[in-house]
Amino acid sequence: MKAVIQRVKYSSVTVDGKKIGEIQNGLLVLLGVTHTDSEKEVNWLATKIKDLRIFEDEDGKMNLGLEDIKGELLVISQFTLYGNCIKGRRPGFTDAARPDLAEPLYEKFLEKCRSFGIKTECGEFGADMKVELLNDGPVTLVIDTIHMPK
């Protein structure tokens, strides 16, 4: 799994002109799934994101996590995170998991985040979505489970 995490003041997602998810003060997570992913990656990545200390404390240092600030999550499925742009001019997406694997793992990721007691909004899997955000910092991180401890 691969996640692009943005610290946001707010973020929302719209499908067919209708806002289907919206958060204030928290993290926007763009989530990609590859063929070898399983619940192990889901659990590790969700916990890692929950525990990231990337919010400022009273001294202006990144020392607080999502739970400390009572932050919220907006999670958007994004297979293009596994786009390969090395050859040619059009990305190849063979590294992205097919929907029959990716969608259940995306849903499990949402469940895991909600199990922490964190307000978790989401987009619509496979839909054409419009995502709006105000990046705070800006703070943007990329986490790939290929680097998680074995």
C-alpha positions as CSV (number, residue, x, y, z in Angstrom):
1,M,0.0,0.0,0.0
2,K,1.1,3.5,-0.6
3,A,-0.3,6.6,1.0
4,V,0.1,10.3,0.3
5,I,-0.8,12.1,3.5
6,Q,-1.5,15.8,3.7
7,R,-2.1,17.8,6.9
8,V,-5.1,19.9,6.1
9,K,-7.2,22.7,7.7
10,Y,-10.2,21.2,5.7
11,S,-10.8,18.8,2.8
12,S,-13.8,17.6,0.9
13,V,-14.7,15.2,-1.9
14,T,-17.4,15.6,-4.5
15,V,-18.9,13.0,-6.9
16,D,-21.3,14.1,-9.6
17,G,-21.6,17.5,-8.1
18,K,-22.6,16.2,-4.6
19,K,-20.3,16.5,-1.6
20,I,-20.0,13.0,-0.1
21,G,-17.2,13.6,2.5
22,E,-15.8,16.5,4.4
23,I,-13.4,17.0,7.3
24,Q,-12.0,19.9,9.3
25,N,-8.4,19.9,10.7
26,G,-6.8,16.6,10.1
27,L,-5.4,14.4,7.4
28,L,-6.3,13.8,3.8
29,V,-5.0,10.3,2.8
30,L,-4.7,9.3,-0.8
31,L,-4.5,5.5,-0.7
32,G,-3.2,3.1,-3.4
33,V,-3.3,-0.7,-3.2
34,T,-0.9,-3.1,-5.1
35,H,-1.2,-6.8,-5.8
36,T,0.7,-8.1,-2.8
37,D,-1.2,-6.1,-0.1
38,S,-3.2,-7.8,2.6
39,E,-4.8,-7.0,6.0
40,K,-1.2,-6.9,7.4
41,E,-0.4,-3.8,5.4
42,V,-3.8,-2.3,6.2
43,N,-3.3,-2.6,9.9
44,W,0.3,-1.3,9.8
45,L,-0.4,1.7,7.6
46,A,-3.6,2.8,9.5
47,T,-1.8,2.6,12.8
48,K,1.3,4.4,11.4
49,I,-0.9,7.3,10.1
50,K,-2.8,7.5,13.3
51,D,0.4,7.7,15.3
52,L,2.3,10.2,13.1
53,R,3.3,13.2,15.2
54,I,2.9,15.9,12.5
55,F,0.7,18.5,14.3
56,E,2.2,21.4,16.1
57,D,2.3,21.6,19.9
58,E,2.2,24.8,22.0
59,D,5.8,25.4,21.1
60,G,5.2,25.1,17.4
61,K,7.0,21.7,17.1
62,M,5.5,18.8,15.2
63,N,4.9,16.7,18.3
64,L,1.2,15.8,18.3
65,G,-0.8,13.1,16.6
66,L,-4.2,12.9,15.1
67,E,-5.8,11.7,18.3
68,D,-4.1,14.4,20.4
69,I,-5.7,17.2,18.3
70,K,-9.0,15.3,17.9
71,G,-8.3,15.4,14.1
72,E,-10.3,13.9,11.3
73,L,-9.5,11.7,8.3
74,L,-10.6,11.9,4.7
75,V,-9.5,8.8,2.8
76,I,-9.6,8.7,-1.0
77,S,-8.8,5.6,-3.1
78,Q,-6.3,6.4,-5.8
79,F,-4.9,3.7,-8.0
80,T,-2.8,6.2,-9.9
81,L,-0.3,6.2,-7.0
82,Y,0.9,3.0,-8.6
83,G,1.3,4.6,-12.0
84,N,4.6,3.8,-13.7
85,C,5.9,6.7,-15.8
86,I,9.4,5.3,-16.6
87,K,8.6,4.3,-20.2
88,G,6.8,6.4,-22.8
89,R,4.5,9.3,-22.1
90,R,1.4,7.5,-20.8
91,P,1.6,5.9,-17.3
92,G,1.2,2.2,-16.9
93,F,-1.0,0.9,-14.1
94,T,-0.1,-2.8,-13.9
95,D,1.3,-2.3,-10.4
96,A,-2.1,-1.2,-9.1
97,A,-4.3,-3.9,-7.7
98,R,-7.5,-4.9,-9.6
99,P,-10.7,-3.6,-8.0
100,D,-11.7,-7.0,-6.6
101,L,-8.6,-6.9,-4.4
102,A,-8.2,-3.2,-3.9
103,E,-11.8,-2.3,-2.9
104,P,-12.1,-4.7,0.1
105,L,-8.7,-3.6,1.4
106,Y,-9.7,0.1,1.0
107,E,-12.9,-0.7,3.0
108,K,-10.8,-2.6,5.7
109,F,-8.5,0.5,5.9
110,L,-11.6,2.7,6.6
111,E,-12.9,0.2,9.2
112,K,-9.5,0.2,10.9
113,C,-9.3,4.0,11.1
114,R,-12.9,4.2,12.4
115,S,-12.0,1.5,15.0
116,F,-9.6,4.0,16.6
117,G,-12.5,6.4,17.3
118,I,-11.3,8.9,14.6
119,K,-14.0,10.5,12.4
120,T,-13.2,9.0,9.0
121,E,-14.9,10.3,5.9
122,C,-14.2,8.8,2.4
123,G,-14.7,9.1,-1.3
124,E,-16.4,6.6,-3.6
125,F,-14.2,3.7,-4.8
126,G,-13.7,3.9,-8.5
127,A,-15.6,7.1,-9.0
128,D,-14.4,10.3,-10.7
129,M,-13.9,12.5,-7.7
130,K,-13.1,16.1,-7.1
131,V,-11.0,16.6,-4.0
132,E,-10.6,20.0,-2.4
133,L,-8.2,20.8,0.4
134,L,-6.3,23.5,2.2
135,N,-2.9,22.0,2.9
136,D,-1.6,23.2,6.3
137,G,2.1,23.9,6.4
138,P,2.3,22.6,3.7
139,V,2.9,19.2,5.2
140,T,2.8,16.3,2.8
141,L,4.3,12.8,3.4
142,V,4.5,9.6,1.4
143,I,4.4,6.2,3.2
144,D,4.9,2.9,1.3
145,T,4.4,-0.4,3.1
146,I,7.3,-1.8,1.1
147,H,9.4,-0.1,3.9
148,M,7.4,-1.5,6.8
149,P,9.2,-3.8,9.2
150,K,8.9,-7.5,8.3
